[in-house]
C-alpha cells in the first residue's frame, strides 16, 4: 500500500505543481492528518522534476525555497497547536486519523534526543508530524524550537529536494526513478530501524540484569 501511494506522487506533482507540493509539506510537518503523506518521496521526485524539461515545477532554487518555508511554517503551527491543546492531546481516544501511539512515539523520541529531535524527526516518517506538537505540549523553549526547526527544515526540505535534482540528472536514476524513490524512503526509515534495534538491546540488557540479580539473590 505504501509503495503504491509513493508512485502516485508523480501524478500529484504533475497536476498540482508547486502549490500542492507546499500544501503537502506543510500538512506533514505539523498537522495531525498529515502523518500518512509521502514526504521523502515527494521531495525527491520534486527535485527530480526540477532537473527535467517538464514544466511541472519551477527551478530548483524556487522549489527548494518553497519547500523550506512550508516545512518551517508547518512545524510552527504544530508547535503552537501543541502549546494550546496541551496534555489533553494524549487523552484523546483513538480514531481513524488520530492514534495516541503516534504521539507517544514522538514524545519518547523527544525525551531521548532532546532539542535535536526537531532536526532528526524530519527524516523519520510519522515522528516528523508529531514532534513539533509534542515539543509544544512539553513547552520547549520557543527560541530553541525555532532554531532547530529552521535547521531541520533546511536539511530535510532543501537537502532531499536538492538530492533529487542532482541524482535526477543521472541516466540510471532517470531510467529507474521508482527504484531510486523507494531507496530514498528506505534511507528515511533507517533511524526507525536503528531505534528499534537499540530499544531491543536495551530491553535485553535490563532483562539480563534482572535475571542476574534474581540468580544471585536465590543463591545467597
MDAnalysis code that builds the backbone (N, CA, C; Angstrom):
import MDAnalysis as mda
import numpy as np

u = mda.Universe.empty(660, n_residues=220, atom_resindex=np.repeat(np.arange(220), 3), trajectory=True)
u.add_TopologyAttr("name", ["N", "CA", "C"] * 220)
u.add_TopologyAttr("resid", np.arange(1, 221))
u.add_TopologyAttr("resname", ["UNK", "UNK", "UNK", "UNK", "UNK", "UNK", "UNK", "UNK", "UNK", "UNK", "UNK", "UNK", "UNK", "UNK", "UNK", "UNK", "UNK", "UNK", "UNK", "UNK", "UNK", "UNK", "UNK", "UNK", "UNK", "UNK", "UNK", "UNK", "UNK", "UNK", "UNK", "UNK", "UNK", "UNK", "UNK", "UNK", "UNK", "UNK", "UNK", "UNK", "UNK", "UNK", "UNK", "UNK", "UNK", "UNK", "UNK", "UNK", "UNK", "UNK", "UNK", "UNK", "UNK", "UNK", "UNK", "UNK", "UNK", "UNK", "UNK", "UNK", "UNK", "UNK", "UNK", "UNK", "UNK", "UNK", "UNK", "UNK", "UNK", "UNK", "UNK", "UNK", "UNK", "UNK", "UNK", "UNK", "UNK", "UNK", "UNK", "UNK", "UNK", "UNK", "UNK", "UNK", "UNK", "UNK", "UNK", "UNK", "UNK", "UNK", "UNK", "UNK", "UNK", "UNK", "UNK", "UNK", "UNK", "UNK", "UNK", "UNK", "UNK", "UNK", "UNK", "UNK", "UNK", "UNK", "UNK", "UNK", "UNK", "UNK", "UNK", "UNK", "UNK", "UNK", "UNK", "UNK", "UNK", "UNK", "UNK", "UNK", "UNK", "UNK", "UNK", "UNK", "UNK", "UNK", "UNK", "UNK", "UNK", "UNK", "UNK", "UNK", "UNK", "UNK", "UNK", "UNK", "UNK", "UNK", "UNK", "UNK", "UNK", "UNK", "UNK", "UNK", "UNK", "UNK", "UNK", "UNK", "UNK", "UNK", "UNK", "UNK", "UNK", "UNK", "UNK", "UNK", "UNK", "UNK", "UNK", "UNK", "UNK", "UNK", "UNK", "UNK", "UNK", "UNK", "UNK", "UNK", "UNK", "UNK", "UNK", "UNK", "UNK", "UNK", "UNK", "UNK", "UNK", "UNK", "UNK", "UNK", "UNK", "UNK", "UNK", "UNK", "UNK", "UNK", "UNK", "UNK", "UNK", "UNK", "UNK", "UNK", "UNK", "UNK", "UNK", "UNK", "UNK", "UNK", "UNK", "UNK", "UNK", "UNK", "UNK", "UNK", "UNK", "UNK", "UNK", "UNK", "UNK", "UNK", "UNK", "UNK", "UNK", "UNK", "UNK", "UNK", "UNK", "UNK", "UNK", "UNK"])
u.atoms.positions = np.array([
    [0.825, -1.207, 0.000],
    [0.000, 0.000, 0.000],
    [0.858, 1.255, 0.000],
    [1.915, 1.257, 0.838],
    [2.786, 2.424, 0.911],
    [3.476, 2.672, -0.421],
    [3.998, 1.590, -1.047],
    [4.717, 1.741, -2.300],
    [3.807, 2.278, -3.390],
    [2.572, 1.788, -3.444],
    [1.639, 2.271, -4.454],
    [1.355, 3.750, -4.257],
    [1.234, 4.157, -2.997],
    [0.984, 5.570, -2.725],
    [2.154, 6.426, -3.175],
    [3.377, 5.887, -3.008],
    [4.562, 6.640, -3.397],
    [4.565, 6.918, -4.892],
    [4.142, 5.941, -5.689],
    [4.184, 6.104, -7.123],
    [3.139, 7.092, -7.613],
    [2.129, 7.402, -6.797],
    [1.125, 8.394, -7.172],
    [1.667, 9.813, -7.037],
    [2.798, 9.950, -6.356],
    [3.386, 11.269, -6.136],
    [3.645, 11.979, -7.455],
    [4.069, 11.259, -8.461],
    [4.365, 11.876, -9.751],
    [3.136, 12.559, -10.333],
    [2.007, 11.857, -10.289],
    [0.786, 12.447, -10.836],
    [0.313, 13.615, -9.985],
    [0.554, 13.542, -8.675],
    [0.185, 14.657, -7.808],
    [0.929, 15.927, -8.224],
    [2.222, 15.805, -8.423],
    [3.024, 16.970, -8.793],
    [2.683, 17.469, -10.194],
    [2.383, 16.550, -11.077],
    [2.044, 16.939, -12.441],
    [0.741, 17.721, -12.491],
    [-0.179, 17.375, -11.604],
    [-1.482, 18.047, -11.606],
    [-1.538, 19.259, -10.675],
    [-0.844, 19.165, -9.523],
    [-0.944, 20.242, -8.534],
    [0.211, 21.215, -8.511],
    [1.382, 20.812, -9.035],
    [2.527, 21.705, -9.102],
    [3.033, 22.173, -7.756],
    [3.603, 23.356, -7.751],
    [4.281, 23.886, -6.576],
    [3.325, 24.150, -5.411],
    [2.074, 24.508, -5.715],
    [1.103, 24.790, -4.651],
    [0.749, 23.523, -3.884],
    [0.522, 22.433, -4.602],
    [0.211, 21.173, -3.924],
    [1.427, 20.672, -3.163],
    [2.601, 20.841, -3.728],
    [3.833, 20.455, -3.046],
    [3.944, 21.176, -1.709],
    [3.733, 22.478, -1.712],
    [3.815, 23.271, -0.487],
    [2.755, 22.836, 0.522],
    [1.552, 22.566, 0.042],
    [0.458, 22.172, 0.935],
    [0.753, 20.841, 1.619],
    [1.293, 19.884, 0.869],
    [1.590, 18.572, 1.440],
    [2.724, 18.660, 2.459],
    [3.773, 19.401, 2.120],
    [4.889, 19.564, 3.049],
    [4.427, 20.244, 4.328],
    [3.596, 21.259, 4.188],
    [3.059, 21.973, 5.347],
    [2.239, 21.038, 6.228],
    [1.364, 20.242, 5.598],
    [0.494, 19.342, 6.359],
    [1.290, 18.267, 7.078],
    [2.283, 17.701, 6.394],
    [3.051, 16.627, 7.006],
    [3.962, 17.150, 8.108],
    [4.292, 18.416, 8.068],
    [5.217, 18.975, 9.047],
    [4.561, 19.357, 10.362],
    [3.229, 19.478, 10.398],
    [2.654, 19.915, 11.662],
    [1.172, 19.708, 11.856],
    [0.471, 19.151, 10.867],
    [-0.957, 18.898, 11.029],
    [-1.172, 17.417, 11.328],
    [-2.050, 17.128, 12.251],
    [-2.263, 15.745, 12.674],
    [-2.623, 14.821, 11.516],
    [-3.347, 15.343, 10.537],
    [-3.799, 14.493, 9.436],
    [-2.711, 14.271, 8.396],
    [-1.541, 14.867, 8.595],
    [-0.504, 14.776, 7.573],
    [0.495, 13.661, 7.761],
    [0.325, 12.834, 8.802],
    [1.356, 11.835, 9.105],
    [1.478, 10.750, 8.035],
    [0.421, 10.539, 7.236],
    [0.456, 9.461, 6.254],
    [0.974, 9.917, 4.890],
    [1.287, 11.184, 4.743],
    [1.705, 11.718, 3.448],
    [3.158, 11.335, 3.136],
    [3.481, 11.149, 1.849],
    [4.811, 10.660, 1.440],
    [5.852, 11.756, 1.312],
    [6.277, 12.315, 2.429],
    [7.171, 13.458, 2.402],
    [8.492, 13.244, 1.699],
    [9.222, 12.188, 2.049],
    [10.552, 11.978, 1.487],
    [10.497, 11.719, -0.020],
    [9.603, 10.836, -0.432],
    [9.483, 10.545, -1.863],
    [8.981, 11.760, -2.628],
    [8.121, 12.535, -1.985],
    [7.592, 13.741, -2.621],
    [8.711, 14.735, -2.919],
    [9.564, 14.977, -1.924],
    [10.656, 15.933, -2.108],
    [11.663, 15.435, -3.141],
    [11.950, 14.138, -3.096],
    [12.920, 13.588, -4.040],
    [12.419, 13.730, -5.477],
    [11.173, 13.374, -5.715],
    [10.623, 13.470, -7.070],
    [10.458, 14.924, -7.479],
    [10.134, 15.795, -6.520],
    [10.049, 17.219, -6.834],
    [11.396, 17.730, -7.317],
    [12.467, 17.335, -6.627],
    [13.801, 17.723, -7.061],
    [14.140, 17.142, -8.416],
    [13.706, 15.908, -8.643],
    [13.928, 15.250, -9.934],
    [13.272, 16.046, -11.060],
    [12.057, 16.514, -10.823],
    [11.351, 17.280, -11.858],
    [12.021, 18.621, -12.159],
    [12.703, 19.196, -11.166],
    [13.392, 20.458, -11.440],
    [14.599, 20.256, -12.333],
    [15.012, 18.991, -12.496],
    [16.170, 18.687, -13.348],
    [15.750, 18.219, -14.736],
    [14.443, 18.057, -14.953],
    [13.954, 17.581, -16.247],
    [13.423, 18.758, -17.061],
    [12.993, 18.450, -18.254],
    [12.495, 19.502, -19.147],
    [11.016, 19.809, -18.933],
    [10.365, 19.055, -18.057],
    [8.955, 19.300, -17.811],
    [8.727, 20.628, -17.108],
    [7.505, 21.144, -17.191],
    [7.193, 22.438, -16.581],
    [6.283, 22.274, -15.371],
    [6.384, 21.119, -14.713],
    [5.531, 20.867, -13.558],
    [5.923, 21.739, -12.379],
    [7.215, 22.000, -12.238],
    [7.713, 22.783, -11.114],
    [8.709, 23.824, -11.613],
    [8.883, 24.917, -10.860],
    [9.888, 25.917, -11.239],
    [11.296, 25.399, -10.985],
    [12.294, 26.249, -11.105],
    [13.695, 25.857, -10.946],
    [13.973, 25.374, -9.522],
    [15.105, 24.711, -9.351],
    [15.478, 24.160, -8.046],
    [15.492, 25.206, -6.932],
    [16.129, 26.374, -7.109],
    [16.151, 27.342, -6.009],
    [14.757, 27.750, -5.543],
    [13.837, 27.960, -6.485],
    [12.476, 28.371, -6.112],
    [11.752, 27.225, -5.430],
    [11.838, 26.036, -6.005],
    [11.164, 24.870, -5.414],
    [11.698, 24.578, -4.023],
    [13.020, 24.588, -3.858],
    [13.629, 24.313, -2.554],
    [13.236, 25.373, -1.533],
    [13.163, 26.626, -1.959],
    [12.781, 27.708, -1.054],
    [11.338, 27.540, -0.585],
    [10.451, 27.177, -1.501],
    [9.048, 26.969, -1.151],
    [8.908, 25.806, -0.174],
    [9.627, 24.729, -0.433],
    [9.589, 23.564, 0.455],
    [10.103, 23.939, 1.845],
    [11.193, 24.674, 1.892],
    [11.777, 25.097, 3.167],
    [10.789, 25.939, 3.971],
    [10.180, 26.913, 3.327],
    [9.226, 27.787, 4.020],
    [8.017, 26.991, 4.509],
    [7.491, 26.101, 3.658],
    [6.327, 25.299, 4.041],
    [6.650, 24.382, 5.209],
    [7.859, 23.803, 5.201],
    [8.269, 22.896, 6.276],
    [8.403, 23.643, 7.601],
    [9.021, 24.809, 7.574],
    [9.211, 25.596, 8.795],
    [7.874, 26.090, 9.334],
    [7.028, 26.598, 8.455],
    [5.717, 27.092, 8.889],
    [4.857, 25.955, 9.430],
    [4.944, 24.771, 8.797],
    [4.179, 23.630, 9.283],
    [4.559, 23.254, 10.698],
    [5.846, 23.208, 10.976],
    [6.300, 22.900, 12.334],
    [5.885, 23.984, 13.322],
    [5.893, 25.228, 12.884],
    [5.471, 26.315, 13.765],
    [4.018, 26.139, 14.181],
    [3.186, 25.804, 13.213],
    [1.770, 25.581, 13.505],
    [1.610, 24.394, 14.453],
    [2.377, 23.323, 14.205],
    [2.312, 22.163, 15.077],
    [2.714, 22.495, 16.509],
    [3.765, 23.276, 16.644],
    [4.237, 23.679, 17.978],
    [3.180, 24.506, 18.712],
    [2.631, 25.495, 18.031],
    [1.621, 26.355, 18.646],
    [0.363, 25.569, 18.989],
    [0.020, 24.617, 18.130],
    [-1.134, 23.757, 18.410],
    [-0.885, 22.948, 19.677],
    [0.320, 22.395, 19.803],
    [0.663, 21.631, 20.991],
    [0.629, 22.475, 22.255],
    [1.124, 23.707, 22.158],
    [1.107, 24.606, 23.326],
    [-0.323, 24.898, 23.763],
    [-1.205, 25.047, 22.786],
    [-2.587, 25.425, 23.093],
    [-3.411, 24.248, 23.606],
    [-3.248, 23.111, 22.941],
    [-4.046, 21.943, 23.303],
    [-3.551, 21.322, 24.601],
    [-2.209, 21.258, 24.753],
    [-1.639, 20.746, 25.987],
    [-1.776, 19.250, 26.166],
    [-1.603, 18.795, 27.395],
    [-1.612, 17.344, 27.686],
    [-2.899, 16.641, 27.291],
    [-3.986, 17.388, 27.101],
    [-5.253, 16.749, 26.737],
    [-5.134, 15.964, 25.447],
    [-4.142, 16.299, 24.616],
    [-3.960, 15.595, 23.360],
    [-3.643, 14.120, 23.607],
    [-2.927, 13.836, 24.688],
    [-2.570, 12.455, 24.997],
    [-3.790, 11.645, 25.439],
    [-4.841, 12.342, 25.903],
    [-6.021, 11.656, 26.414],
    [-7.106, 11.447, 25.365],
    [-6.839, 11.910, 24.135],
    [-7.839, 11.764, 23.087],
    [-8.007, 10.292, 22.721],
    [-9.256, 9.853, 22.523],
    [-9.465, 8.446, 22.139],
    [-8.970, 8.194, 20.727],
    [-8.585, 6.957, 20.462],
    [-8.106, 6.609, 19.128],
    [-9.229, 6.723, 18.114],
    [-8.909, 7.305, 16.967],
    [-9.876, 7.439, 15.891],
    [-9.205, 7.036, 14.596],
    [-9.903, 7.246, 13.504],
    [-9.367, 6.854, 12.206],
    [-8.104, 7.631, 11.874],
    [-8.063, 8.912, 12.231],
    [-6.942, 9.765, 11.855],
    [-5.995, 10.071, 13.001],
    [-6.382, 9.709, 14.218],
    [-5.516, 10.013, 15.359],
    [-5.264, 8.760, 16.175],
    [-4.015, 8.490, 16.433],
    [-3.644, 7.365, 17.270],
    [-2.706, 7.872, 18.359],
    [-3.113, 7.756, 19.614],
    [-2.246, 8.212, 20.709],
    [-0.853, 7.623, 20.644],
    [-0.713, 6.426, 20.056],
    [0.599, 5.782, 19.962],
    [1.570, 6.630, 19.150],
    [1.067, 7.359, 18.157],
    [1.928, 8.214, 17.348],
    [2.516, 9.336, 18.209],
    [1.684, 9.920, 19.046],
    [2.153, 10.991, 19.930],
    [3.127, 10.436, 20.953],
    [2.823, 9.255, 21.498],
    [3.716, 8.626, 22.468],
    [5.081, 8.342, 21.836],
    [5.073, 7.905, 20.580],
    [6.317, 7.611, 19.880],
    [7.150, 8.876, 19.717],
    [6.501, 9.955, 19.314],
    [7.208, 11.218, 19.143],
    [7.700, 11.742, 20.486],
    [6.890, 11.562, 21.533],
    [7.274, 12.031, 22.864],
    [8.512, 11.289, 23.353],
    [8.541, 9.965, 23.137],
    [9.702, 9.184, 23.546],
    [10.943, 9.588, 22.777],
    [10.780, 9.856, 21.493],
    [11.893, 10.291, 20.655],
    [12.435, 11.626, 21.158],
    [11.526, 12.530, 21.527],
    [11.916, 13.850, 22.011],
    [12.619, 13.753, 23.353],
    [12.096, 12.900, 24.241],
    [12.690, 12.736, 25.560],
    [14.109, 12.173, 25.468],
    [14.328, 11.279, 24.515],
    [15.623, 10.625, 24.393],
    [16.667, 11.524, 23.769],
    [16.282, 12.260, 22.731],
    [17.262, 13.036, 21.961],
    [17.225, 14.538, 22.246],
    [16.254, 15.001, 23.031],
    [16.208, 16.416, 23.372],
    [15.903, 17.306, 22.189],
    [16.467, 18.498, 22.208],
    [16.163, 19.511, 21.203],
    [16.524, 19.068, 19.789],
    [17.574, 18.269, 19.658],
    [17.985, 17.855, 18.323],
    [16.950, 16.961, 17.658],
    [15.953, 16.491, 18.436],
    [14.886, 15.688, 17.854],
    [14.150, 16.451, 16.774],
    [14.025, 17.753, 16.937],
    [13.315, 18.560, 15.949],
    [14.010, 18.456, 14.594],
    [15.327, 18.272, 14.615],
    [16.075, 18.077, 13.369],
    [15.973, 16.629, 12.915],
    [16.250, 15.690, 13.828],
    [16.237, 14.271, 13.484],
    [14.862, 13.809, 13.023],
    [13.818, 14.346, 13.651],
    [12.459, 13.901, 13.337],
    [12.074, 14.186, 11.894],
    [12.705, 15.174, 11.284],
    [12.393, 15.491, 9.890],
    [12.593, 14.289, 8.980],
    [13.491, 13.412, 9.351],
    [13.845, 12.286, 8.499],
    [13.165, 10.984, 8.923],
    [12.239, 11.078, 9.888],
    [11.537, 9.888, 10.378],
    [10.038, 10.042, 10.121],
    [9.470, 9.239, 9.210],
    [8.036, 9.318, 8.935],
    [7.213, 9.194, 10.211],
    [6.088, 9.859, 10.270],
    [5.170, 9.911, 11.405],
    [5.745, 10.778, 12.525],
    [6.974, 10.486, 12.956],
    [7.575, 11.267, 14.039],
    [7.685, 12.730, 13.643],
    [8.026, 13.019, 12.369],
    [8.200, 14.415, 11.957],
    [6.890, 15.200, 12.043],
    [5.758, 14.510, 11.966],
    [4.473, 15.198, 12.077],
    [4.155, 15.546, 13.521],
    [4.454, 14.617, 14.427],
    [4.046, 14.796, 15.812],
    [5.107, 15.446, 16.701],
    [6.363, 15.446, 16.269],
    [7.434, 16.014, 17.100],
    [7.195, 17.483, 17.460],
    [6.845, 18.356, 16.499],
    [6.614, 19.751, 16.885],
    [5.423, 19.918, 17.818],
    [4.414, 19.060, 17.656],
    [3.249, 19.121, 18.539],
    [3.647, 18.738, 19.955],
    [4.439, 17.670, 20.066],
    [4.903, 17.225, 21.376],
    [5.834, 18.272, 21.997],
    [6.648, 18.925, 21.158],
    [7.528, 19.996, 21.661],
    [6.696, 21.127, 22.250],
    [5.581, 21.428, 21.606],
    [4.685, 22.457, 22.128],
    [4.033, 22.032, 23.423],
    [3.597, 20.769, 23.481],
    [2.983, 20.251, 24.704],
    [3.978, 20.296, 25.859],
    [5.222, 19.925, 25.553],
    [6.268, 19.929, 26.577],
    [6.822, 21.305, 26.880],
    [6.295, 22.316, 26.183],
    [6.711, 23.710, 26.382],
    [8.214, 23.892, 26.209],
    [8.736, 23.289, 25.146],
    [10.133, 23.535, 24.804],
    [10.331, 25.030, 24.595],
    [11.453, 25.547, 25.022],
    [11.733, 26.963, 24.873],
    [11.564, 27.370, 23.420],
    [10.766, 28.413, 23.178],
    [10.383, 28.768, 21.814],
    [11.595, 29.098, 20.950],
    [12.536, 29.841, 21.478],
    [13.712, 30.211, 20.693],
    [14.496, 28.963, 20.290],
    [14.603, 28.012, 21.212],
    [15.292, 26.756, 20.900],
    [14.560, 26.008, 19.799],
    [13.237, 25.935, 19.924],
    [12.449, 25.233, 18.918],
    [12.610, 25.869, 17.545],
    [12.513, 27.182, 17.491],
    [12.626, 27.882, 16.214],
    [13.979, 27.611, 15.565],
    [15.037, 27.641, 16.367],
    [16.383, 27.409, 15.835],
    [16.496, 26.029, 15.202],
    [16.091, 25.009, 15.943],
    [16.189, 23.644, 15.424],
    [15.177, 23.388, 14.308],
    [14.066, 24.084, 14.360],
    [13.069, 23.970, 13.297],
    [13.636, 24.466, 11.975],
    [14.309, 25.584, 12.001],
    [14.905, 26.148, 10.788],
    [16.004, 25.235, 10.250],
    [16.845, 24.742, 11.155],
    [17.925, 23.848, 10.730],
    [17.350, 22.568, 10.126],
    [16.383, 21.968, 10.805],
    [15.775, 20.737, 10.311],
    [15.034, 20.944, 9.011],
    [14.301, 22.054, 8.918],
    [13.576, 22.347, 7.685],
    [14.505, 22.517, 6.503],
    [15.672, 23.094, 6.750],
    [16.648, 23.291, 5.675],
    [17.284, 21.961, 5.259],
    [17.751, 21.197, 6.239],
    [18.427, 19.936, 5.925],
    [17.500, 18.962, 5.218],
    [16.256, 18.886, 5.685],
    [15.299, 17.955, 5.086],
    [14.720, 18.495, 3.785],
    [14.112, 19.678, 3.868],
    [13.433, 20.227, 2.704],
    [14.359, 20.544, 1.548],
    [15.378, 21.318, 1.826],
    [16.321, 21.703, 0.779],
    [17.234, 20.530, 0.428],
    [17.655, 19.766, 1.433],
    [18.587, 18.665, 1.208],
    [18.022, 17.568, 0.323],
    [16.859, 17.042, 0.667],
    [16.273, 15.945, -0.107],
    [15.866, 16.419, -1.499],
    [15.344, 17.634, -1.590],
    [14.959, 18.177, -2.895],
    [16.177, 18.346, -3.794],
    [17.245, 18.865, -3.228],
    [18.478, 19.044, -3.996],
    [19.062, 17.703, -4.409],
    [18.971, 16.707, -3.512],
    [19.443, 15.369, -3.848],
    [18.694, 14.815, -5.054],
    [17.385, 14.994, -5.064],
    [16.588, 14.540, -6.194],
    [16.950, 15.260, -7.477],
    [17.282, 16.540, -7.360],
    [17.652, 17.328, -8.537],
    [18.923, 16.800, -9.192],
    [19.950, 16.615, -8.386],
    [21.239, 16.208, -8.961],
    [21.263, 14.734, -9.358],
    [20.613, 13.886, -8.563],
    [20.542, 12.487, -8.966],
    [19.641, 12.318, -10.185],
    [18.677, 13.224, -10.325],
    [17.777, 13.162, -11.471],
    [18.464, 13.435, -12.791],
    [19.671, 13.949, -12.742],
    [20.435, 14.201, -13.956],
    [21.254, 12.975, -14.376],
    [21.241, 11.949, -13.528],
    [21.973, 10.736, -13.843],
    [21.082, 9.784, -14.645],
    [21.652, 9.175, -15.656],
    [20.876, 8.319, -16.542],
    [20.243, 7.145, -15.792],
    [20.988, 6.551, -14.866],
    [20.441, 5.409, -14.131],
    [19.182, 5.796, -13.364],
    [19.225, 6.966, -12.714],
    [18.072, 7.420, -11.937],
    [16.911, 7.752, -12.860],
    [17.204, 8.387, -13.991],
    [16.148, 8.709, -14.950],
    [15.419, 7.459, -15.419],
    [16.179, 6.399, -15.618],
    [15.594, 5.155, -16.125],
    [14.984, 4.294, -15.023],
    [15.275, 4.646, -13.760],
    [14.788, 3.835, -12.631],
    [14.301, 4.736, -11.501],
    [13.458, 5.707, -11.826],
    [13.021, 6.687, -10.839],
    [12.253, 6.029, -9.687],
    [11.465, 4.969, -10.000],
    [10.721, 4.292, -8.935],
    [11.664, 3.636, -7.934],
    [12.689, 2.971, -8.458],
    [13.661, 2.305, -7.587],
    [14.401, 3.332, -6.731],
    [14.801, 4.425, -7.359],
    [15.513, 5.473, -6.630],
    [14.642, 6.066, -5.529],
    [13.355, 6.242, -5.829],
    [12.430, 6.806, -4.842],
    [12.269, 5.875, -3.648],
    [12.095, 4.593, -3.923],
    [11.975, 3.615, -2.842],
    [13.253, 3.591, -2.012],
    [14.397, 3.762, -2.673],
    [15.664, 3.802, -1.955],
    [15.731, 4.968, -0.985],
    [15.248, 6.127, -1.411],
    [15.231, 7.301, -0.542],
    [14.324, 7.061, 0.656],
    [13.169, 6.465, 0.411],
    [12.245, 6.168, 1.508],
    [12.870, 5.175, 2.477],
    [13.561, 4.172, 1.936],
    [14.224, 3.184, 2.784],
    [15.271, 3.844, 3.673],
    [16.016, 4.781, 3.094],
    [17.014, 5.502, 3.887],
    [16.360, 6.310, 4.996],
    [15.185, 6.882, 4.693],
    [14.493, 7.686, 5.708],
    [13.988, 6.828, 6.855],
    [13.817, 5.519, 6.604],
    [13.341, 4.618, 7.643],
    [14.469, 4.041, 8.494],
    [15.715, 4.289, 8.098],
    [16.850, 3.766, 8.850],
    [16.849, 4.206, 10.318],
    [16.562, 5.496, 10.608],
    [16.530, 5.894, 12.023],
    [15.533, 5.086, 12.841],
    [14.390, 4.735, 12.224],
    [13.403, 3.932, 12.934],
    [13.972, 2.552, 13.237],
    [14.620, 1.940, 12.234],
    [15.206, 0.618, 12.421],
    [16.291, 0.639, 13.494],
    [17.115, 1.675, 13.470],
    [18.188, 1.805, 14.460],
    [17.614, 1.936, 15.867],
    [16.539, 2.749, 15.989],
    [15.914, 2.926, 17.297],
    [15.320, 1.618, 17.800],
    [14.723, 0.838, 16.910],
    [14.152, -0.448, 17.313],
    [15.233, -1.395, 17.809],
    [16.352, -1.429, 17.087],
    [17.462, -2.300, 17.486],
    [18.017, -1.877, 18.836],
    [18.217, -0.568, 19.015],
    [18.731, -0.072, 20.288],
    [17.763, -0.380, 21.425],
    [16.472, -0.206, 21.139],
    [15.465, -0.463, 22.172],
    [15.484, -1.928, 22.595],
    [15.572, -2.822, 21.612],
    [15.595, -4.248, 21.923],
    [16.849, -4.626, 22.702],
    [17.986, -4.026, 22.312],
    [19.229, -4.319, 23.027],
    [19.165, -3.811, 24.458],
    [18.603, -2.614, 24.631],
    [18.483, -2.053, 25.974],
    [17.551, -2.903, 26.821],
    [16.440, -3.350, 26.219],
    [15.494, -4.198, 26.952],
    [16.147, -5.517, 27.336],
    [16.967, -6.063, 26.438],
    [17.653, -7.325, 26.715],
    [18.644, -7.162, 27.865],
    [19.361, -6.025, 27.889],
    [20.318, -5.777, 28.971],
    [19.614, -5.691, 30.318],
    [18.463, -4.996, 30.329],
    [17.697, -4.870, 31.569],
    [17.222, -6.238, 32.034],
    [16.709, -7.027, 31.073],
    [16.221, -8.362, 31.415],
    [17.343, -9.234, 31.961],
    [18.519, -9.156, 31.354],
    [19.669, -9.951, 31.814],
    [20.124, -9.514, 33.203],
    [20.088, -8.186, 33.426],
    [20.495, -7.667, 34.731],
    [19.536, -8.139, 35.820],
    [18.247, -8.114, 35.512],
    [17.245, -8.571, 36.489],
    [17.422, -10.060, 36.764],
    [17.662, -10.831, 35.690],
    [17.852, -12.277, 35.851],
    [19.083, -12.562, 36.698],
    [20.151, -11.782, 36.484],
    [21.377, -11.985, 37.258],
    [21.167, -11.665, 38.724],
    [20.406, -10.584, 39.000],
    [20.122, -10.217, 40.391],
    [19.289, -11.296, 41.075],
    [18.302, -11.803, 40.359],
    [17.448, -12.843, 40.924],
    [18.252, -14.109, 41.215],
    [19.178, -14.416, 40.301],
    [20.011, -15.626, 40.474],
    [20.915, -15.495, 41.688],
    [21.555, -14.293, 41.791],
    [22.460, -14.087, 42.918],
    [21.709, -14.068, 44.239],
    [20.481, -13.552, 44.212],
    [19.677, -13.492, 45.433],
    [19.256, -14.887, 45.882],
    [18.893, -15.727, 44.914],
    [18.429, -17.064, 45.237],
    [19.549, -17.967, 45.744],
    [20.788, -17.628, 45.381],
    [21.929, -18.470, 45.806],
    [22.493, -18.042, 47.130],
    [22.092, -16.913, 47.633],
    [22.608, -16.416, 48.915],
    [21.917, -17.110, 50.088],
])
